[in-house]
């Protein structure tokens, strides 16, 4: 029997992953982001609330899609630059 161990993903990585998958406007549906990040519903709810409260993620109420804001773009740029610099 093959058992795959999940790698630990820290909070910053998960935030960057959500922002990456959400993309710019028009964004993506929450369910699709949930599936791509492999998080459970409770986790994704907490992260979405945190990101929305901090102005990094916003929902288009007409289409129900979530997209990253300018602040979210800035965070993702800094995160990716740090990741590159640490290689």
Long-range contacts (C-beta under 8 A, 24 or more apart in sequence): 12-79, 14-39, 14-43, 14-47, 15-47, 15-50, 15-51, 15-56, 15-75, 15-79, 16-75, 16-76, 16-79, 16-80, 18-44, 18-47, 18-48, 18-51, 18-57, 19-51, 19-56, 19-57, 19-68, 19-72, 19-73, 19-75, 19-76, 20-76, 22-57, 22-66, 22-67, 22-68, 22-72, 23-67, 23-68, 24-67, 24-68, 24-73, 25-60, 25-67, 26-60, 26-63, 26-65, 26-67, 27-59, 27-60, 27-63, 27-65, 27-66, 27-67, 27-68, 28-65, 28-66, 28-67, 29-64, 29-65, 29-66, 30-64, 30-66, 33-66
